[in-house]
Amino acid sequence: MKGSLAERFWAKVDVRGPDECWEWIASLNSYGYGVIGVGDKTIRAHRLSWEIHNGPIPKGMCVLHTCDHPSCVNPNHLFVGSRADNNADAAEKGHQSRGESRWNAKLTEQKVRKIWTLVGQGTLTQQAIGEKYGVNQSTVSYIKTRRSWAWVI
């Protein structure tokens, strides 16, 4: 890592104790993550922090926060995970909309329960059930196999 980039990084960090969040005190993106320009690119400060302290991030991997504070760059609060890990972490922390809270949702939890009932009865095809509720057959299949709407009881 170039010394000048590391120096620029440290000039923009409010370092506190090892267990506290280290606040990025420069530019933030619209999601609250610290950002820094590197050549013609903008990178997230927490990713740069990981690289300064731990070396390169494996290709395709994400740097996640244990503290749930996007502007934190404390390496003790960061860990590497897959995109699936990142999505699961965001969902667990309530950062992803799901089900009927999504802006484009066509179904409600009540309709999903009715779909399960119809699928279980076996009198209609998944295609017919999908047409009844304005969704694709694949959506009905995902509901049946709990690939979607799995939290609904």
Backbone torsions as a table, in degrees:
resi	resn	phi	psi	omega
1	MET	NA	130.0	-179.4
2	LYS	-60.6	138.9	178.0
3	GLY	-58.3	-40.4	-177.2
4	SER	-65.6	-35.8	177.6
5	LEU	-68.7	-42.6	177.4
6	ALA	-62.9	-40.5	178.1
7	GLU	-63.4	-42.0	177.4
8	ARG	-62.7	-40.1	178.1
9	PHE	-59.5	-54.9	-174.8
10	TRP	-62.9	-27.9	178.9
11	ALA	-70.4	-13.3	-175.5
12	LYS	-113.5	17.1	-176.0
13	VAL	-122.1	131.8	172.4
14	ASP	-94.3	93.9	-176.5
15	VAL	-78.3	130.4	178.0
16	ARG	-122.9	-155.1	179.9
17	GLY	-65.8	163.0	-175.7
18	PRO	-63.7	-22.8	179.8
19	ASP	-98.3	-5.7	-179.0
20	GLU	-94.4	160.4	174.6
21	CYS	-68.6	138.7	172.8
22	TRP	-99.5	109.0	-172.7
23	GLU	-77.9	132.1	171.5
24	TRP	-78.7	120.5	-172.7
25	ILE	-106.1	18.5	178.0
26	ALA	-115.1	-148.4	-174.2
27	SER	-62.2	140.6	175.1
28	LEU	-120.8	147.1	174.1
29	ASN	-84.2	-178.1	-175.5
30	SER	-66.8	-13.4	177.8
31	TYR	-97.8	0.7	178.7
32	GLY	90.5	4.5	178.2
33	TYR	-83.3	138.6	174.4
34	GLY	-65.4	142.3	179.2
35	VAL	-133.4	150.5	178.4
36	ILE	-143.3	140.8	178.5
37	GLY	-81.3	133.9	176.0
38	VAL	-131.6	103.2	-174.2
39	GLY	64.1	-127.2	179.3
40	ASP	-95.8	11.8	-179.6
41	LYS	-114.2	158.9	171.2
42	THR	-116.0	127.7	179.1
43	ILE	-119.6	157.6	178.9
44	ARG	-79.4	136.3	-174.6
45	ALA	-63.2	-34.9	-178.9
46	HIS	-68.2	-32.0	175.7
47	ARG	-68.1	-41.5	177.3
48	LEU	-62.9	-41.3	177.3
49	SER	-58.3	-44.8	178.4
50	TRP	-57.7	-46.5	-177.2
51	GLU	-66.1	-39.5	178.1
52	ILE	-61.1	-41.3	-174.3
53	HIS	-90.7	-26.6	-171.7
54	ASN	-128.6	-7.9	-177.5
55	GLY	97.1	-172.5	-174.1
56	PRO	-60.1	146.6	175.1
57	ILE	-83.5	128.1	178.9
58	PRO	-55.6	143.3	-177.4
59	LYS	-55.0	133.3	177.5
60	GLY	80.9	1.0	-177.9
61	MET	-96.9	158.4	179.7
62	CYS	-108.1	156.7	171.1
63	VAL	-108.9	118.8	-174.3
64	LEU	-108.0	159.8	179.2
65	HIS	-105.2	133.1	170.5
66	THR	-79.7	-24.6	-174.4
67	CYS	-87.8	-9.5	179.8
68	ASP	60.9	33.1	-179.7
69	HIS	-124.6	99.8	-170.5
70	PRO	-60.0	-26.6	-179.3
71	SER	-88.2	2.7	178.0
72	CYS	-77.5	135.4	177.3
73	VAL	-122.0	15.1	178.2
74	ASN	-67.3	119.2	-177.9
75	PRO	-61.6	-22.1	177.1
76	ASN	-72.5	-13.6	179.6
77	HIS	-103.8	6.8	-175.1
78	LEU	-115.7	147.3	173.0
79	PHE	-149.2	157.1	-178.8
80	VAL	-94.8	137.9	177.3
81	GLY	-151.2	168.1	178.7
82	SER	-76.5	173.0	175.3
83	ARG	-62.2	-37.2	177.4
84	ALA	-63.4	-41.3	176.3
85	ASP	-61.1	-43.0	-179.6
86	ASN	-63.3	-44.2	178.8
87	ASN	-64.4	-42.5	179.3
88	ALA	-64.8	-40.5	178.8
89	ASP	-63.0	-45.2	179.8
90	ALA	-64.0	-42.3	179.9
91	ALA	-65.2	-43.1	-179.7
92	GLU	-61.3	-34.9	-178.7
93	LYS	-89.3	3.5	176.8
94	GLY	76.6	26.1	-178.5
95	HIS	-96.4	0.4	179.0
96	GLN	-120.6	134.3	175.1
97	SER	-77.5	150.0	178.5
98	ARG	-149.3	160.9	176.7
99	GLY	60.1	-138.6	-174.2
100	GLU	-72.9	-8.3	176.7
101	SER	-80.3	-10.9	176.0
102	ARG	-71.4	145.6	-176.0
103	TRP	-61.9	-28.2	-175.5
104	ASN	-109.3	19.5	-176.5
105	ALA	-63.8	133.6	175.7
106	LYS	-102.4	-15.8	-175.6
107	LEU	-117.1	158.4	171.0
108	THR	-116.7	168.3	177.5
109	GLU	-61.0	-35.9	178.7
110	GLN	-63.1	-43.7	178.4
111	LYS	-65.4	-37.3	178.5
112	VAL	-62.6	-41.4	177.4
113	ARG	-61.7	-38.9	178.8
114	LYS	-67.8	-38.0	176.9
115	ILE	-61.4	-44.8	177.6
116	TRP	-58.1	-42.7	179.8
117	THR	-61.1	-47.7	-179.4
118	LEU	-63.9	-41.7	177.9
119	VAL	-62.1	-43.9	-180.0
120	GLY	-63.4	-33.6	179.5
121	GLN	-69.8	-30.3	176.9
122	GLY	72.6	12.4	-178.9
123	THR	-88.0	-19.6	178.5
124	LEU	-119.9	149.2	174.8
125	THR	-75.0	162.4	175.6
126	GLN	-61.3	-36.3	177.6
127	GLN	-59.5	-47.4	-178.9
128	ALA	-64.7	-40.0	178.2
129	ILE	-64.3	-43.8	178.0
130	GLY	-58.7	-44.0	178.4
131	GLU	-62.1	-39.2	179.5
132	LYS	-61.1	-35.4	-176.3
133	TYR	-107.4	6.2	175.4
134	GLY	72.8	30.7	178.3
135	VAL	-129.7	166.8	178.2
136	ASN	-73.9	159.7	174.6
137	GLN	-58.2	-37.7	-178.7
138	SER	-63.6	-33.6	176.4
139	THR	-64.0	-42.6	177.1
140	VAL	-61.8	-43.0	178.6
141	SER	-61.6	-43.7	178.7
142	TYR	-63.0	-37.1	177.0
143	ILE	-66.5	-44.6	-179.4
144	LYS	-58.9	-43.9	-176.3
145	THR	-90.0	3.1	178.9
146	ARG	63.8	26.2	170.7
147	ARG	-74.9	-20.4	171.7
148	SER	-137.3	156.1	-179.5
149	TRP	59.4	27.8	-174.7
150	ALA	-66.1	-23.2	-178.6
151	TRP	-76.2	-15.2	-177.9
152	VAL	-74.1	133.8	-178.4
153	ILE	-99.0	NA	NA
